[in-house]
Amino acid sequence: MPFKFKLIPRKNPLDTAAAPKHYPHIVTQDKKDLMALAKRISRGTTMGVGDVHGVLLSLEEEIIDVLRDGDAVELGNICMIYPSIRGTGVDTPEEFNTLSHIKKRRIRITPRRGLVHKIADVPVQQVDL
């Protein structure tokens, strides 16, 4: 099934007088939750939907715990999930204060090369606005 996209006009924020350019924007049809994934996975295994769903829920909890410990999670050929922080710089290490200089705690997700290669040949199809 092809990726569906539509063209969205966007202005250049650095040149607001310029005419907008049209950029492709993917249109997702649906989103799958853990139960939907469990149903799909269970069809190809001897495990029941409830068993697979339980494993996925446990995986979710474990990923959260690992991230809270400050470690990264590598999900095979899918992605790497890791914690990240943003902060402001200081002139000397003595000036640094955790409360005032760390601004955000974030989660980063980087797709693995194996996943990127799996979708490289998916066709694309333009849809109407």
GIDAUR-V467067 format. One record per residue. N is the residue number from 0. RES is the residue in three letters. SS is DSSP state (alpha for helix, beta for strand, coil for the rest). PHI is phi as a letter, one per 20 degrees, with the letter a starting at -180 (none if undefined). OMEGA is omega in radians with two decimals (999 if undefined). Layout:
N/RES/SS/PHI/OMEGA + N/RES/SS/PHI/OMEGA
This chain:
0/MET/coil/none/-3.08 + 1/PRO/coil/f/2.95 + 2/PHE/beta/f/3.10 + 3/LYS/beta/e/3.13 + 4/PHE/beta/b/3.01 + 5/LYS/beta/c/3.12 + 6/LEU/beta/e/-3.10 + 7/ILE/beta/d/3.09 + 8/PRO/beta/f/3.11 + 9/ARG/beta/c/3.09 + 10/LYS/coil/e/3.05 + 11/ASN/beta/e/-3.11 + 12/PRO/coil/f/3.12 + 13/LEU/coil/e/-3.14 + 14/ASP/beta/b/-3.05 + 15/THR/coil/f/3.12 + 16/ALA/coil/f/-3.12 + 17/ALA/coil/f/3.09 + 18/ALA/coil/f/3.13 + 19/PRO/coil/f/3.04 + 20/LYS/beta/d/-3.12 + 21/HIS/beta/d/-3.09 + 22/TYR/beta/d/3.10 + 23/PRO/beta/f/3.12 + 24/HIS/beta/c/-3.07 + 25/ILE/beta/f/3.11 + 26/VAL/beta/d/3.11 + 27/THR/coil/e/-3.09 + 28/GLN/coil/e/-2.99 + 29/ASP/coil/b/3.00 + 30/LYS/coil/c/-3.08 + 31/LYS/coil/d/3.07 + 32/ASP/coil/e/-3.10 + 33/LEU/alpha/f/3.14 + 34/MET/alpha/f/3.11 + 35/ALA/alpha/f/3.08 + 36/LEU/alpha/f/3.12 + 37/ALA/alpha/f/3.11 + 38/LYS/alpha/f/3.14 + 39/ARG/alpha/f/-3.12 + 40/ILE/alpha/f/-3.07 + 41/SER/alpha/f/3.12 + 42/ARG/alpha/f/-3.11 + 43/GLY/coil/d/-3.12 + 44/THR/coil/c/3.05 + 45/THR/coil/e/-3.14 + 46/MET/coil/e/3.08 + 47/GLY/coil/f/-3.14 + 48/VAL/alpha/g/-3.13 + 49/GLY/alpha/f/3.12 + 50/ASP/alpha/f/-3.13 + 51/VAL/alpha/f/3.13 + 52/HIS/alpha/f/3.10 + 53/GLY/alpha/f/3.10 + 54/VAL/alpha/f/3.13 + 55/LEU/alpha/f/3.08 + 56/LEU/alpha/f/3.09 + 57/SER/alpha/f/3.09 + 58/LEU/alpha/f/3.12 + 59/GLU/alpha/g/3.14 + 60/GLU/alpha/f/-3.13 + 61/GLU/alpha/f/3.10 + 62/ILE/alpha/f/3.11 + 63/ILE/alpha/f/3.14 + 64/ASP/alpha/f/-3.14 + 65/VAL/alpha/f/3.12 + 66/LEU/alpha/f/3.11 + 67/ARG/alpha/f/3.08 + 68/ASP/coil/f/3.13 + 69/GLY/coil/n/-3.13 + 70/ASP/coil/d/3.12 + 71/ALA/coil/e/3.10 + 72/VAL/beta/c/3.06 + 73/GLU/beta/d/-3.13 + 74/LEU/beta/e/3.09 + 75/GLY/coil/l/3.14 + 76/ASN/coil/e/-3.11 + 77/ILE/coil/e/-3.07 + 78/CYS/beta/a/2.98 + 79/MET/beta/d/3.12 + 80/ILE/beta/d/-3.09 + 81/TYR/beta/b/3.11 + 82/PRO/beta/f/-3.13 + 83/SER/beta/b/3.06 + 84/ILE/beta/c/3.04 + 85/ARG/beta/c/3.14 + 86/GLY/beta/b/3.11 + 87/THR/coil/d/-3.13 + 88/GLY/coil/e/3.08 + 89/VAL/coil/c/-3.11 + 90/ASP/coil/f/-3.14 + 91/THR/coil/c/3.13 + 92/PRO/alpha/g/-3.13 + 93/GLU/alpha/f/-3.13 + 94/GLU/alpha/f/-3.02 + 95/PHE/coil/f/3.08 + 96/ASN/coil/c/-3.07 + 97/THR/alpha/g/-3.07 + 98/LEU/alpha/f/-3.07 + 99/SER/alpha/e/-3.06 + 100/HIS/alpha/d/3.03 + 101/ILE/beta/e/-3.01 + 102/LYS/beta/e/-3.07 + 103/LYS/beta/b/2.93 + 104/ARG/beta/d/-3.06 + 105/ARG/beta/c/3.02 + 106/ILE/beta/d/3.09 + 107/ARG/beta/d/3.09 + 108/ILE/beta/c/-3.14 + 109/THR/beta/d/3.12 + 110/PRO/beta/f/3.10 + 111/ARG/coil/e/-3.12 + 112/ARG/alpha/g/3.14 + 113/GLY/alpha/f/3.12 + 114/LEU/alpha/f/-3.14 + 115/VAL/alpha/f/3.13 + 116/HIS/alpha/f/-3.12 + 117/LYS/alpha/f/-3.11 + 118/ILE/alpha/d/-3.06 + 119/ALA/coil/f/-3.07 + 120/ASP/coil/d/3.11 + 121/VAL/coil/f/3.14 + 122/PRO/coil/f/3.10 + 123/VAL/beta/c/-3.09 + 124/GLN/beta/b/3.12 + 125/GLN/beta/e/3.09 + 126/VAL/coil/d/3.14 + 127/ASP/coil/f/3.07 + 128/LEU/coil/f/999
